[in-house]
Amino acid sequence: MLMILDIIGVISFTISGALVAVRKKMDYLGVCILGIVTAVGGGATRDIIIGSNPPVMFRDPLYVSIAFAVANIVFFFLYFHLNGRSKPLVNHIFEKYLFWFDTVGLASFTANGVMVGKTMTDGGIFLCAFLGVLTGVGGGILRDLLANEVPAIFVKHVYAMASIVGAITICLLWNASTILAVTVGIVLVVLIRFFAMHYKWNLPHIRSSRR
């Protein structure tokens, strides 16, 4: 199950990163790099924290290879199908698909991070939930920073909160059933993200008046 979640997360986050790169008008190399960094950045950060060195992405080239292949597919598909299209249509396509691939990647990697924490450390709920959230949001943070954007976890659709709820749920249900815990956690992340987007939920923030 861990490998399946890895692959689902890598594919989803690669597409997410590649879409952001295309929207930012990056060239072919930029699309590949941003896609790969988004896909493996969270997992690499997690591995460093738990002392699994070098990180899996360097020990097993499978995940980077998948990310590179998917980034190429995204780039050439969009290159041949979106060139010359109107900007509003392109933005609509990006926002729609970026949200869903980002959500699937977040859910998969949140579960993946908790599973790694449970199987490779003796940590309790705090450590394992932290690893789940870090794995889920880490790649997106690196993607947004490289794309010169404020990371989504700080501004958009309770992004990190969805990961936190999912990670804690998996930890709490872990001893009852691993499959149940992972399934419920993933579903919760997806549902929270969907409802946050649909109803425009956001955490409170300070609004400054304009003069």
For each residue, the residues with C-beta under 8 A, 3 or more apart:
1: 4 5 115 178 179 182
2: 5 6 112 115 116 119
3: 6 7
4: 1 7 8
5: 1 2 8 9 108 109 111 112 115 182
6: 2 3 9 10 43 63 108 112
7: 3 4 10 11 63 66
8: 4 5 11 12 104 105 108
9: 5 6 12 13 39 104 105 108 109 112
10: 6 7 13 14 39 40 63 66 67 70
11: 7 8 14 15 39 66 70
12: 8 9 15 16 101 102 104 105 108
13: 9 10 16 17 38 39 42 101 102 105 109 139 140 143
14: 10 11 17 18 35 36 38 39 66 67 70 71 74
15: 11 12 18 19 35 70 74 97 101
16: 12 13 19 20 38 98 101 102 105 140 143
17: 13 14 20 21 34 35 36 37 38 39 71 139 143
18: 14 15 21 22 31 32 34 35 70 71 74 75
19: 15 16 22 23 74 94 97 98 101
20: 16 17 23 24 34 38 98 143 144 147 149
21: 17 18 24 26 30 31 33 34 35 147
22: 18 19 25 26 31 74 75 78 94
23: 19 20 91 94 98
24: 20 21 30 147 148
25: 22
26: 21 22 29 30 31 34
27: 30 31
28: 31 32 75
29: 26 32 33
30: 21 24 26 27 33 34
31: 18 21 22 26 27 28 34 35 71 74 75
32: 18 28 29 35 36 68 71 72 75
33: 21 29 30 36 37 146
34: 17 18 20 21 26 30 31 37 38 71 143 146 147
35: 14 15 17 18 21 31 32 38 39 67 68 70 71 74
36: 14 17 32 33 39 40 64 67 68 71
37: 17 33 34 40 41 139 142 143 146
38: 13 14 16 17 20 34 35 41 105 139 140 142 143
39: 9 10 11 13 14 17 35 36 63 64 66 67 70 105 139
40: 10 36 37 43 44 55 57 63 64 67 139
41: 37 38 44 45 138 139 141 142 143
42: 13 45 46 109 113 134 135 136 137 138 139 140 142
43: 6 40 46 47 55 56 57 63 109 112 113 135 138 139
44: 40 41 47 48 55 56 57 138
45: 41 42 48 49 134 135 138
46: 42 43 49 50 113 116 131 134 135 138
47: 43 44 50 52 53 54 55 56 57
48: 44 45 51 52 53 55
49: 45 46 131 134
50: 46 47 116 117 120 121 131
51: 48
52: 47 48 55 56 120
53: 47 48
54: 47 58 59
55: 40 43 44 47 48 52 58 59
56: 43 44 47 52 59 60 63
57: 40 43 44 47 60 63 64
58: 54 55
59: 54 55 56
60: 56 57 63
61: 64 65
62: 65 66
63: 6 7 10 39 40 43 56 57 60 66 67
64: 36 39 40 57 61 67 68
65: 61 62 68 69
66: 7 10 11 14 39 62 63 69 70
67: 10 14 35 36 39 40 63 64 70 71
68: 32 35 36 64 65 71 72
69: 65 66 72 73
70: 10 11 14 15 18 35 39 66 67 73 74
71: 14 17 18 31 32 34 35 36 67 68 74 75
72: 32 68 69 75 76
73: 69 70 76 77
74: 14 15 18 19 22 31 35 70 71 77 78
75: 18 22 28 31 32 71 72 78 79
76: 72 73 79 80
77: 73 74 80 81
78: 22 74 75 81 82
79: 75 76 82 83
80: 76 77 83
81: 77 78
82: 78 79 85 90 93
83: 79 80
84:
85: 82 89 90
86: 89 90
87: 90 91
88: 91 92
89: 85 86 92 93
90: 82 85 86 87 93 94
91: 23 87 88 94 95
92: 88 89 95 96
93: 82 89 90 96 97
94: 19 22 23 90 91 97 98
95: 91 92 98 99
96: 92 93 99 100
97: 15 19 93 94 100 101
98: 16 19 20 23 94 95 101 102
99: 95 96 102 103 193 197
100: 96 97 103 104
101: 12 13 15 16 19 97 98 104 105
102: 12 13 16 98 99 105 106 140 152
103: 99 100 106 107 189 190 193 194
104: 8 9 12 100 101 107 108 190
105: 8 9 12 13 16 38 39 101 102 108 109 136 139 140
106: 102 103 109 110 136 137 140 159 162 163 189 193
107: 103 104 110 111 136 166 185 186 187 189 190 193
108: 5 6 8 9 12 104 105 111 112 186
109: 5 9 13 42 43 105 106 112 113 135 136 139
110: 106 107 113 114 132 133 135 136 163 166 167 170 185 186 189
111: 5 107 108 114 115 132 166 170 182 185 186
112: 2 5 6 9 43 108 109 115 116 132 135
113: 42 43 46 109 110 116 117 128 131 132 133 134 135 136 167
114: 110 111 117 118 128 129 131 132 167 170 171 174 182 185
115: 1 2 5 111 112 118 119 170 178 182
116: 2 46 50 112 113 119 120 131 135
117: 50 113 114 120 121 123 127 128 129 130 131 132
118: 114 115 121 128 171 174
119: 2 115 116
120: 50 52 116 117
121: 50 117 118 127 128 131
122:
123: 117 126 127 128 131
124: 127 128
125: 128 129 168 171 172
126: 123 129 130
127: 117 121 123 124 130 131
128: 113 114 117 118 121 123 124 125 131 132 167 170 171 174
129: 114 117 125 126 132 133 164 167 168 170 171
130: 117 126 127 133 134 167
131: 46 49 50 113 114 116 117 121 123 127 128 134 135
132: 110 111 112 113 114 117 128 129 135 136 163 166 167 170 171
133: 110 113 129 130 136 137 160 163 164 167
134: 42 45 46 49 113 130 131 137 138
135: 42 43 45 46 109 110 112 113 116 131 132 138
136: 42 105 106 107 109 110 113 132 133 163 166 167 189
137: 42 106 133 134 140 141 151 153 159 160 163
138: 41 42 43 44 45 46 134 135 141 142
139: 13 17 37 38 39 40 41 42 43 105 109 142 143
140: 13 16 38 42 102 105 106 137 143 144 151 152 153 159
141: 41 137 138 144 145 151 153
142: 37 38 41 42 138 139 145 146
143: 13 16 17 20 34 37 38 41 139 140 146 147
144: 20 140 141 147 149 150 151 152
145: 141 142 148 149 151
146: 33 34 37 142 143
147: 20 21 24 34 143 144
148: 24 145
149: 20 144 145 152
150: 144 154 155
151: 137 140 141 144 145 154 155
152: 102 140 144 149 155 156 157 159
153: 137 140 141 156 159 160
154: 150 151
155: 150 151 152 202
156: 152 153 159 202
157: 152 162 193 196 197 200 201 202
158: 161 162 192 193 196 201 202 203
159: 106 137 140 152 153 156 162 163 193
160: 133 137 153 163 164
161: 158 164 165 192 203
162: 106 157 158 159 165 166 188 189 192 193 196
163: 106 110 132 133 136 137 159 160 166 167 189
164: 129 133 160 161 167 168
165: 161 162 168 169 188 189 192
166: 107 110 111 132 136 162 163 169 170 185 186 188 189 192
167: 110 113 114 128 129 130 132 133 136 163 164 170 171 185
168: 125 129 164 165 171 172
169: 165 166 172 173 181 184 185 188
170: 110 111 114 115 128 129 132 166 167 173 174 181 182 184 185
171: 114 118 125 128 129 132 167 168 174 181
172: 125 168 169 181
173: 169 170 176 177 180 181 184 185
174: 114 118 128 170 171 178 181
175:
176: 173 180 181
177: 173 180 181
178: 1 115 174 181 182
179: 1 182 183
180: 173 176 177 183 184
181: 169 170 171 172 173 174 176 177 178 184 185
182: 1 5 111 114 115 170 178 179 185 186
183: 179 180 186 187
184: 169 170 173 180 181 187 188
185: 107 110 111 114 166 167 169 170 173 181 182 188 189
186: 107 108 110 111 166 182 183 189 190
187: 107 183 184 190 191
188: 162 165 166 169 184 185 191 192
189: 103 106 107 110 136 162 163 165 166 185 186 192 193
190: 103 104 107 186 187 193 194
191: 187 188 194 195
192: 158 161 162 165 166 188 189 195 196
193: 99 103 106 107 157 158 159 162 189 190 196 197
194: 103 190 191 197 198
195: 191 192 198 199 201
196: 157 158 162 192 193 199 200 201 202
197: 99 157 193 194 200
198: 194 195
199: 195 196
200: 157 196 197
201: 157 158 195 196
202: 155 156 157 158 196 205
203: 158 161
204:
205: 202
206:
207:
208:
209:
210:
211:
